[in-house]
Amino acid sequence: MIERTCLSVLFACVLLSAQALHFEVASLKPSAPGKNFGGIRPAAGGQRYQATNCPLQLMLQVAFRVKAEQIQGGPAWVQTEPFDMDAKAERPSSTEELHAMLIDLLTERFHLRYHKEKKEMPVYALVVDKGGVKMTRHEAANAGEPWIDTNISGMVRVKLKAISAPMDYVAFRLAQMLDRPVVDLTGLRGGYDFTLDYTRELPPGVPENALLNGAPIDTSGPTIFAAGRQQLGLELKAQKGFADVIVIDHVEKPSEN
């Protein structure tokens, strides 16, 4: 009886802890007109989550780490109308805690109701290549540190520079550059530093003989698939698999606060 009572108390404490994951204070309002760029990420220190010129769909993509096509339902403004957000937690928190707080905030302010489904679809499985991992292990000092910078030059040359990036985040960022979701099957834990240089395909509508600054576009260099094996020790395998789909059942525009 005592053991059962202790387990019940422990479960109640865990449940209360999970329910308590919310930002201490948060501002969420429509973005001012004329902004061209934006994004969303935890700030350094692991206590704030900030967004600029960011539609709800992108916020949901980041919160659940899915591609745009994995967010289904909802009115058109979910994809097009941008918002600014500045949310502060009571204390420095982990990335997982901040994401739980972000979902809580979006659920409250947008009166969002949703459900998750697992759907079978074409995916890329991210696995460790037979040659082994070629990245550097690096634990993050705080939740704001894990990040992947993206630089594109010459129209097709892409460089990703990662700091303390966990594999589920790597899978999420790779999926944004590919034609299907990426499912992390590496089994790797913790964060990693790496640089990935690859050549992407020409953008749609750009002919192969197109010129850039008067010179032919240099399309030499490894694809993202070859570069992943050579530079990171990771392989992207095209296959059928199950991936999360977030279905919006109800959503409303938030009032400014």
Backbone bond lengths (Angstrom), bond angles and torsions (degrees), N, CA, C in turn:
res aa  C-N    CA-C-N  psi(-1)  N-CA   C-N-CA  omega(-1)  CA-C   N-CA-C  phi
1 M - - - 1.474 - - 1.526 110.61 -
2 I 1.360 115.27 -43.64 1.462 118.89 179.91 1.512 110.75 -62.35
3 E 1.362 116.14 -42.92 1.463 120.46 -179.24 1.523 110.57 -63.17
4 R 1.341 117.33 -41.93 1.457 121.02 -179.89 1.530 110.09 -65.16
5 T 1.342 116.64 -39.71 1.468 120.49 178.65 1.517 110.94 -63.47
6 C 1.340 117.47 -42.66 1.467 121.71 179.22 1.513 111.47 -62.35
7 L 1.343 116.06 -41.83 1.459 119.92 178.78 1.520 110.56 -64.73
8 S 1.341 117.04 -38.25 1.466 120.17 178.70 1.515 111.31 -64.82
9 V 1.343 116.27 -41.32 1.460 120.36 178.31 1.515 110.58 -64.98
10 L 1.351 116.86 -42.76 1.455 121.28 179.28 1.519 110.78 -61.79
11 F 1.325 117.17 -44.11 1.468 120.84 178.90 1.522 110.46 -62.31
12 A 1.333 116.92 -41.58 1.464 120.51 179.60 1.513 110.98 -63.48
13 C 1.346 117.25 -39.30 1.464 121.18 179.24 1.512 111.37 -65.79
14 V 1.340 116.17 -41.98 1.470 120.34 178.31 1.520 109.99 -63.95
15 L 1.338 116.88 -41.73 1.464 121.29 -179.87 1.520 110.85 -64.03
16 L 1.325 116.63 -43.96 1.457 120.05 178.48 1.507 111.64 -63.94
17 S 1.355 115.73 -38.31 1.465 119.99 179.05 1.518 110.48 -62.83
18 A 1.360 116.66 -43.07 1.465 120.66 -179.63 1.530 110.58 -65.49
19 Q 1.366 115.53 -38.24 1.453 118.93 -179.27 1.527 111.63 -70.27
20 A 1.342 116.68 -22.34 1.465 120.42 -174.62 1.522 113.38 -84.66
21 L 1.334 117.12 1.71 1.460 119.44 -177.33 1.528 110.17 -79.26
22 H 1.328 115.56 91.70 1.460 120.18 175.61 1.520 108.38 -148.51
23 F 1.334 115.45 156.56 1.455 120.28 179.64 1.527 110.38 -69.75
24 E 1.317 115.18 144.68 1.460 120.72 178.16 1.519 110.78 -67.93
25 V 1.328 116.94 -41.15 1.458 122.15 178.57 1.523 107.94 -148.78
26 A 1.333 117.50 144.80 1.469 120.00 -177.85 1.524 110.12 -152.95
27 S 1.330 114.60 139.31 1.459 122.32 173.32 1.518 108.22 -113.19
28 L 1.332 116.16 131.58 1.465 121.42 178.37 1.522 107.65 -140.82
29 K 1.347 116.77 119.74 1.458 120.12 -176.39 1.522 110.28 -150.71
30 P 1.339 118.09 158.46 1.467 120.52 176.96 1.522 110.72 -59.95
31 S 1.326 116.66 143.25 1.460 121.30 178.94 1.523 110.63 -71.01
32 A 1.319 116.21 149.43 1.462 120.90 175.76 1.525 109.30 -67.20
33 P 1.337 118.25 145.82 1.470 120.63 179.90 1.524 111.51 -62.84
34 G 1.334 115.50 151.53 1.458 120.25 173.78 1.505 116.13 96.87
35 K 1.334 117.90 -5.86 1.462 119.75 178.37 1.525 109.45 -77.98
36 N 1.322 116.55 134.70 1.465 120.51 -177.14 1.520 113.75 -102.23
37 F 1.331 116.44 -26.65 1.454 119.63 -175.82 1.513 109.80 -126.54
38 G 1.299 115.22 159.69 1.453 119.34 179.45 1.513 110.68 -171.89
39 G 1.313 115.47 -174.80 1.449 120.72 179.67 1.510 110.26 171.81
40 I 1.326 115.47 -176.79 1.448 121.63 -178.63 1.525 108.76 -147.96
41 R 1.344 116.39 135.68 1.463 119.95 178.04 1.527 109.25 -169.62
42 P 1.354 116.86 158.57 1.463 119.87 171.13 1.527 109.75 -67.69
43 A 1.321 116.66 143.86 1.461 121.21 177.09 1.523 109.77 -84.03
44 A 1.320 116.24 160.49 1.461 121.36 177.06 1.527 109.53 -55.99
45 G 1.312 115.86 139.79 1.454 120.54 -179.18 1.512 113.22 104.02
46 G 1.342 116.61 -18.38 1.459 120.03 175.28 1.515 115.34 70.64
47 Q 1.353 117.38 23.71 1.455 119.36 -178.93 1.523 112.70 -120.00
48 R 1.342 117.41 -10.60 1.461 120.58 -178.79 1.527 110.26 -128.16
49 Y 1.327 114.65 150.61 1.469 121.69 171.66 1.517 105.35 -126.12
50 Q 1.337 116.74 126.16 1.457 120.47 -174.16 1.524 110.99 -128.77
51 A 1.325 115.50 144.74 1.464 121.76 177.20 1.515 108.89 -137.99
52 T 1.333 115.92 143.92 1.463 122.36 177.09 1.518 108.93 -132.85
53 N 1.332 116.16 128.13 1.471 120.95 175.17 1.531 110.80 53.20
54 C 1.314 116.07 48.89 1.466 121.28 -168.95 1.532 110.90 -121.55
55 P 1.334 118.71 117.39 1.466 120.96 176.31 1.533 111.16 -66.88
56 L 1.319 116.01 156.96 1.456 120.94 178.96 1.526 111.08 -57.45
57 Q 1.329 117.78 -38.61 1.461 119.48 -178.88 1.519 111.09 -58.21
58 L 1.334 117.86 -43.03 1.460 120.48 179.06 1.527 110.74 -66.58
59 M 1.328 117.18 -38.44 1.464 119.60 176.37 1.527 110.79 -59.86
60 L 1.330 116.10 -41.96 1.461 120.25 178.69 1.525 111.58 -67.92
61 Q 1.325 116.53 -38.32 1.464 119.59 176.58 1.527 110.86 -57.91
62 V 1.328 115.93 -45.96 1.460 120.34 -178.90 1.527 110.92 -69.13
63 A 1.329 116.71 -42.84 1.465 120.39 -178.61 1.523 111.74 -60.67
64 F 1.340 116.30 -40.97 1.464 120.68 -177.05 1.532 112.72 -102.43
65 R 1.354 116.97 -4.53 1.468 122.94 -179.41 1.526 111.48 54.73
66 V 1.341 114.60 60.92 1.456 121.36 179.19 1.523 109.24 -133.96
67 K 1.331 117.03 166.75 1.454 122.76 174.82 1.524 110.17 -79.53
68 A 1.333 115.57 163.88 1.466 120.86 -178.07 1.525 111.20 -56.99
69 E 1.339 117.18 -40.54 1.458 119.77 -177.45 1.524 112.99 -71.43
70 Q 1.332 117.03 -7.61 1.466 120.60 175.93 1.532 111.81 -90.45
71 I 1.338 116.45 0.07 1.462 121.89 171.32 1.525 106.74 -103.71
72 Q 1.314 117.45 117.52 1.463 121.11 -174.79 1.519 110.72 -123.99
73 G 1.348 115.78 150.34 1.453 121.62 179.21 1.516 111.61 86.40
74 G 1.314 115.47 177.93 1.455 121.28 179.11 1.514 113.01 87.79
75 P 1.344 117.65 159.36 1.463 122.17 179.39 1.521 111.83 -73.79
76 A 1.342 116.24 169.40 1.464 121.88 -174.93 1.526 112.46 -63.10
77 W 1.353 118.36 -31.45 1.464 119.68 -175.90 1.529 112.23 -64.02
78 V 1.326 117.85 -20.75 1.467 121.40 177.68 1.540 110.50 -57.85
79 Q 1.341 115.79 -33.11 1.462 120.75 -178.32 1.524 113.28 -90.79
80 T 1.335 117.28 -21.66 1.463 118.59 -167.21 1.523 115.33 -115.47
81 E 1.328 119.28 -30.05 1.464 120.57 -173.54 1.529 110.66 -87.95
82 P 1.356 117.94 120.10 1.468 121.00 -173.95 1.531 112.58 -88.31
83 F 1.330 114.28 152.85 1.463 121.69 179.32 1.526 109.85 -133.72
84 D 1.330 115.29 155.45 1.459 122.88 171.43 1.530 107.76 -108.48
85 M 1.321 116.03 140.23 1.463 120.92 -178.65 1.518 109.72 -138.23
86 D 1.310 116.10 139.63 1.466 121.75 172.65 1.517 106.65 -140.36
87 A 1.332 116.23 106.60 1.458 121.19 -174.98 1.529 109.61 -120.93
88 K 1.327 116.36 139.48 1.471 121.48 -176.59 1.522 109.32 -125.79
89 A 1.335 115.06 129.09 1.457 121.07 176.05 1.521 110.10 -83.83
90 E 1.301 115.63 162.66 1.471 120.49 -179.38 1.523 111.20 -67.64
91 R 1.335 116.31 -29.09 1.471 121.25 -177.16 1.519 108.72 -147.88
92 P 1.338 118.07 163.19 1.472 119.65 172.40 1.530 110.33 -56.15
93 S 1.327 117.04 132.84 1.455 121.62 -171.86 1.514 110.96 -131.51
94 S 1.326 115.81 162.84 1.461 121.09 177.85 1.521 109.96 -74.89
95 T 1.328 115.75 165.41 1.460 120.30 177.56 1.526 110.94 -59.37
96 E 1.335 116.67 -41.77 1.459 120.40 -179.47 1.528 110.75 -63.71
97 E 1.342 116.76 -40.34 1.457 120.19 178.49 1.528 111.17 -65.39
98 L 1.340 116.68 -42.54 1.467 120.08 179.45 1.524 111.36 -63.42
99 H 1.334 116.96 -38.03 1.461 119.77 178.10 1.529 110.91 -66.70
100 A 1.341 116.69 -38.27 1.465 119.92 176.26 1.528 110.15 -63.47
101 M 1.337 116.72 -40.23 1.468 120.63 177.36 1.531 111.06 -65.85
102 L 1.331 116.56 -38.20 1.466 120.52 178.62 1.519 110.52 -63.22
103 I 1.314 117.27 -45.02 1.470 120.74 178.46 1.525 109.89 -62.35
104 D 1.332 116.90 -41.64 1.459 121.20 177.79 1.534 110.95 -60.33
105 L 1.343 116.32 -43.43 1.463 120.81 -179.22 1.522 111.19 -65.01
106 L 1.330 117.17 -46.25 1.463 120.73 -179.50 1.528 110.84 -64.14
107 T 1.321 115.98 -37.93 1.465 120.60 178.98 1.524 110.50 -63.39
108 E 1.348 115.73 -41.74 1.463 119.86 -177.92 1.528 112.43 -73.63
109 R 1.330 117.02 -50.71 1.465 119.65 -171.27 1.535 112.93 -74.78
110 F 1.338 116.20 -32.85 1.470 119.39 179.57 1.532 111.99 -96.03
111 H 1.338 116.81 6.88 1.468 120.95 -175.73 1.536 109.09 48.63
112 L 1.312 113.95 45.04 1.467 121.64 -171.64 1.528 110.88 -82.74
113 R 1.306 114.87 130.52 1.460 121.14 168.54 1.532 107.63 -123.71
114 Y 1.294 115.72 134.34 1.464 120.42 -175.66 1.520 109.10 -150.08
115 H 1.301 114.74 166.62 1.462 119.28 169.80 1.520 108.80 -141.81
116 K 1.322 114.99 155.91 1.464 121.83 -179.93 1.517 110.08 -100.08
117 E 1.316 114.64 144.08 1.458 121.07 172.76 1.525 108.97 -132.39
118 K 1.309 116.10 150.87 1.460 121.58 170.26 1.524 107.11 -101.78
119 K 1.319 116.31 121.95 1.460 119.49 -179.51 1.520 109.92 -123.46
120 E 1.333 115.00 140.40 1.460 119.42 175.75 1.521 108.55 -79.67
121 M 1.319 116.44 131.76 1.457 121.96 -176.70 1.521 108.98 -159.19
122 P 1.333 118.17 168.63 1.461 119.68 172.91 1.534 109.78 -65.09
123 V 1.325 117.35 129.98 1.463 122.43 178.73 1.528 108.52 -136.96
124 Y 1.323 114.77 168.84 1.456 121.35 165.62 1.521 107.14 -108.00
125 A 1.314 116.96 124.73 1.455 121.38 173.98 1.527 108.12 -86.54
126 L 1.336 116.50 123.58 1.458 121.79 177.54 1.520 108.15 -91.36
127 V 1.338 116.18 115.30 1.466 121.77 -176.33 1.526 109.45 -131.58
128 V 1.309 116.22 162.39 1.462 121.06 175.64 1.520 108.75 -76.79
129 D 1.321 116.87 130.30 1.464 122.30 179.47 1.529 110.12 -68.37
130 K 1.330 116.67 157.27 1.461 120.61 -177.17 1.523 112.67 -61.53
131 G 1.345 118.28 -21.13 1.458 121.19 178.53 1.521 113.62 -80.40
132 G 1.336 117.68 -8.13 1.455 120.91 177.66 1.516 113.29 94.05
133 V 1.329 115.41 166.62 1.464 122.84 -176.89 1.521 111.03 -69.55
134 K 1.343 117.16 136.62 1.461 123.08 179.60 1.531 111.76 -118.19
135 M 1.325 116.70 16.73 1.460 121.93 179.28 1.525 109.82 -99.01
136 T 1.328 116.36 165.92 1.463 121.66 -179.53 1.523 109.75 -103.18
137 R 1.321 116.13 125.32 1.471 120.61 179.12 1.525 109.41 -67.95
138 H 1.323 116.63 135.83 1.465 121.25 -178.31 1.518 108.67 -155.87
139 E 1.315 116.97 106.69 1.455 120.49 177.96 1.526 110.17 -74.41
140 A 1.305 116.74 137.74 1.456 121.38 -178.81 1.527 110.61 -70.71
141 A 1.334 115.80 141.68 1.461 120.57 176.03 1.521 110.95 -77.25
142 N 1.339 116.92 -27.31 1.456 120.84 178.39 1.523 109.11 -157.79
143 A 1.321 116.29 170.76 1.471 120.72 -174.55 1.513 113.15 -69.58
144 G 1.331 117.69 -16.11 1.455 119.42 178.57 1.505 113.25 -84.98
145 E 1.349 117.00 -9.16 1.458 119.71 -173.17 1.529 114.65 -80.20
146 P 1.348 120.99 -44.40 1.470 119.04 -178.26 1.520 111.54 -55.27
147 W 1.332 116.07 122.81 1.466 118.88 -175.72 1.510 108.95 -160.83
148 I 1.340 116.03 154.85 1.458 122.49 174.68 1.517 108.07 -130.38
149 D 1.325 116.82 111.93 1.462 121.53 175.41 1.519 109.25 -80.53
150 T 1.330 116.65 141.60 1.460 122.14 178.14 1.514 109.57 -120.53
151 N 1.334 115.78 128.46 1.456 120.75 177.06 1.521 108.33 -127.89
152 I 1.342 116.82 129.87 1.470 121.74 178.83 1.518 108.48 -119.29
153 S 1.314 116.18 126.11 1.462 121.41 178.49 1.522 108.98 -131.49
154 G 1.333 115.91 157.35 1.458 119.97 179.09 1.510 113.29 56.97
155 M 1.325 117.37 23.43 1.458 125.65 177.73 1.529 113.12 74.37
156 V 1.335 118.13 -34.25 1.471 119.88 -172.91 1.525 113.98 -125.00
157 R 1.328 117.97 -8.25 1.469 120.73 -179.47 1.523 109.70 -86.84
158 V 1.326 116.72 120.04 1.459 121.86 -175.92 1.523 109.55 -118.58
159 K 1.329 115.88 133.93 1.469 121.30 175.26 1.524 108.36 -126.35
160 L 1.325 115.66 124.27 1.456 122.14 173.64 1.525 108.26 -107.87
161 K 1.313 116.75 127.34 1.464 121.37 177.58 1.524 108.20 -119.84
162 A 1.331 116.65 113.68 1.459 121.86 -173.64 1.521 111.10 -105.86
163 I 1.316 114.70 143.29 1.462 122.03 174.09 1.526 107.97 -127.58
164 S 1.319 116.40 120.43 1.469 122.85 174.96 1.527 112.77 55.78
165 A 1.320 117.91 31.30 1.467 120.82 -172.78 1.533 111.36 -81.07
166 P 1.336 118.45 121.81 1.466 120.37 172.47 1.525 110.23 -74.70
167 M 1.323 116.23 159.47 1.454 120.15 -171.90 1.528 113.54 -67.65
168 D 1.321 118.45 -30.37 1.472 117.17 177.76 1.518 110.49 -67.69
169 Y 1.341 116.47 -32.19 1.464 119.90 176.91 1.522 110.71 -73.29
170 V 1.340 116.82 -38.59 1.467 121.09 175.83 1.529 109.52 -59.77
171 A 1.332 116.59 -44.67 1.469 120.66 179.24 1.522 110.79 -60.84
172 F 1.330 116.59 -42.02 1.465 121.07 178.89 1.521 111.31 -62.09
173 R 1.335 117.68 -46.51 1.458 120.42 -178.08 1.523 111.67 -68.98
174 L 1.330 118.57 -37.69 1.461 120.54 177.09 1.526 110.66 -64.22
175 A 1.326 116.42 -37.80 1.461 120.09 -178.39 1.524 111.72 -62.48
176 Q 1.339 117.05 -30.28 1.461 119.69 179.99 1.531 111.42 -66.90
177 M 1.324 117.58 -19.25 1.456 121.95 -178.15 1.525 112.14 -103.27
178 L 1.310 116.36 -1.11 1.454 120.89 -176.76 1.519 110.94 -119.90
179 D 1.327 115.64 175.46 1.458 120.86 -172.64 1.523 113.77 -93.46
180 R 1.335 117.17 8.15 1.454 119.99 -179.74 1.530 109.83 -157.13
181 P 1.325 118.66 162.23 1.462 119.81 178.04 1.536 111.67 -61.68
182 V 1.327 115.07 153.56 1.459 122.14 175.71 1.525 107.98 -113.61
183 V 1.327 116.37 125.19 1.459 122.41 -178.39 1.528 108.58 -106.24
184 D 1.327 116.39 123.44 1.461 121.45 -178.63 1.525 110.50 -75.72
185 L 1.329 115.68 111.38 1.471 122.31 175.67 1.529 110.70 -120.89
186 T 1.341 117.03 22.73 1.470 120.70 -176.79 1.521 112.70 -73.73
187 G 1.328 116.49 -30.75 1.458 119.77 -173.57 1.522 113.15 75.68
188 L 1.335 117.29 3.85 1.462 121.25 -179.12 1.519 110.04 -79.37
189 R 1.324 116.41 138.94 1.458 121.95 179.08 1.519 109.69 -115.51
190 G 1.323 116.79 155.23 1.454 120.55 179.04 1.519 111.89 85.28
191 G 1.350 115.85 -175.17 1.453 121.32 -176.33 1.520 112.52 -104.71
192 Y 1.337 115.43 159.01 1.466 121.04 -178.03 1.524 110.78 -138.05
193 D 1.333 115.09 146.31 1.461 122.64 170.65 1.524 108.30 -98.91
194 F 1.326 117.17 140.90 1.460 120.29 173.98 1.513 109.86 -166.04
195 T 1.330 114.77 163.44 1.461 122.56 169.62 1.521 107.47 -124.88
196 L 1.328 116.02 129.83 1.461 121.54 179.89 1.518 108.58 -121.26
197 D 1.346 116.56 117.08 1.468 122.55 177.00 1.516 108.88 -110.82
198 Y 1.329 116.89 125.27 1.460 119.86 178.20 1.519 110.12 -149.56
199 T 1.328 115.55 168.63 1.459 122.37 177.91 1.520 108.84 -111.88
200 R 1.318 115.87 122.06 1.458 119.70 179.25 1.525 110.02 -90.15
201 E 1.334 115.83 170.52 1.453 120.60 177.49 1.527 109.90 -71.05
202 L 1.332 115.49 155.76 1.464 119.83 175.73 1.524 109.63 -59.93
203 P 1.323 117.50 142.27 1.470 120.00 177.83 1.526 110.74 -58.98
204 P 1.320 117.90 152.36 1.464 121.26 178.83 1.530 111.50 -54.68
205 G 1.321 115.73 135.24 1.460 120.79 178.31 1.512 114.57 89.34
206 V 1.331 118.02 -7.98 1.465 120.54 178.45 1.525 108.40 -94.70
207 P 1.344 118.53 117.18 1.473 121.06 -178.15 1.524 111.77 -70.66
208 E 1.328 116.28 157.02 1.463 121.36 -177.50 1.531 112.28 -64.26
209 N 1.314 117.13 -26.85 1.466 120.29 -179.35 1.531 112.39 -94.78
210 A 1.327 116.59 16.18 1.464 120.20 -179.26 1.527 110.66 -66.11
211 L 1.332 115.67 152.09 1.460 121.92 178.81 1.525 109.63 -107.90
212 L 1.325 114.69 147.34 1.455 121.55 175.19 1.523 107.33 -128.00
213 N 1.334 116.21 116.51 1.471 121.04 -175.66 1.530 111.52 56.41
214 G 1.355 115.55 36.34 1.461 120.98 176.80 1.507 115.57 83.59
215 A 1.320 118.22 0.02 1.466 121.15 -178.46 1.531 109.75 -125.11
216 P 1.344 117.18 153.30 1.463 119.59 177.36 1.530 110.82 -60.42
217 I 1.304 115.82 146.23 1.467 120.59 177.95 1.522 109.00 -73.10
218 D 1.318 116.94 127.56 1.463 122.39 -177.90 1.526 109.31 -81.61
219 T 1.329 116.21 106.66 1.460 120.93 -178.32 1.530 112.04 -103.12
220 S 1.340 116.36 13.69 1.460 119.03 176.94 1.530 109.55 -74.68
221 G 1.297 116.03 168.38 1.459 120.07 179.68 1.511 111.19 110.14
222 P 1.332 117.16 163.75 1.467 120.67 -175.19 1.523 112.53 -72.96
223 T 1.318 116.28 150.91 1.465 121.60 170.91 1.522 108.51 -72.01
224 I 1.327 116.14 170.99 1.459 120.14 177.85 1.527 111.13 -62.08
225 F 1.332 116.74 -29.97 1.464 120.93 -179.13 1.527 110.91 -71.96
226 A 1.342 116.31 -47.36 1.467 120.24 178.97 1.524 111.03 -67.14
227 A 1.341 116.57 -41.57 1.461 120.64 -179.21 1.524 111.10 -63.95
228 G 1.319 116.92 -37.16 1.464 120.07 178.59 1.517 111.88 -60.84
229 R 1.327 116.44 -42.41 1.470 119.73 178.53 1.523 111.26 -69.71
230 Q 1.341 116.17 -46.84 1.467 120.57 -174.22 1.527 112.83 -70.60
231 Q 1.320 117.46 -40.36 1.467 121.08 -170.69 1.523 113.97 -99.36
232 L 1.325 117.73 -29.14 1.460 120.83 -175.81 1.524 113.86 -113.23
233 G 1.334 116.29 -20.02 1.459 118.77 -173.49 1.523 111.86 75.81
234 L 1.346 116.06 27.03 1.458 121.66 179.09 1.522 109.43 -121.32
235 E 1.308 116.26 145.82 1.464 121.06 179.94 1.525 109.53 -121.73
236 L 1.330 115.80 141.14 1.461 122.93 174.43 1.524 107.99 -106.16
237 K 1.327 116.59 112.19 1.456 121.82 -177.96 1.526 110.39 -104.96
238 A 1.337 116.46 121.26 1.462 120.81 177.27 1.521 109.20 -74.86
239 Q 1.330 116.27 126.34 1.455 120.51 -179.85 1.527 109.51 -163.16
240 K 1.322 116.05 175.34 1.463 121.55 172.39 1.527 107.81 -87.14
241 G 1.324 115.81 141.86 1.451 118.95 179.24 1.511 110.65 -164.15
242 F 1.332 115.94 175.88 1.457 121.15 179.90 1.525 109.44 -100.77
243 A 1.329 115.12 133.74 1.464 121.17 179.75 1.522 108.81 -134.17
244 D 1.337 115.61 154.95 1.467 121.07 179.40 1.526 111.13 -69.66
245 V 1.310 116.43 140.72 1.457 123.48 170.05 1.528 106.88 -126.82
246 I 1.341 116.40 128.54 1.459 121.87 178.96 1.520 107.69 -100.65
247 V 1.332 116.95 117.76 1.462 122.14 -177.51 1.527 108.67 -104.88
248 I 1.330 116.50 120.13 1.461 121.84 178.49 1.534 108.91 -80.92
249 D 1.332 116.49 117.42 1.460 121.27 178.64 1.529 111.88 -91.96
250 H 1.335 116.35 -30.65 1.470 120.57 179.81 1.519 108.58 -159.86
251 V 1.345 117.02 141.25 1.463 121.54 177.68 1.524 108.75 -156.26
252 E 1.337 116.58 146.79 1.458 122.67 177.56 1.524 108.74 -134.81
253 K 1.320 116.21 152.01 1.462 119.82 175.21 1.527 108.69 -67.74
254 P 1.333 117.08 138.40 1.461 119.86 -178.06 1.523 111.84 -78.60
255 S 1.330 115.18 154.97 1.454 119.76 169.61 1.521 108.12 -83.59
256 E 1.323 117.86 149.96 1.466 121.27 -178.01 1.517 109.83 -67.24
257 N 1.350 115.07 133.78 1.466 120.23 174.10 1.520 109.11 -165.10
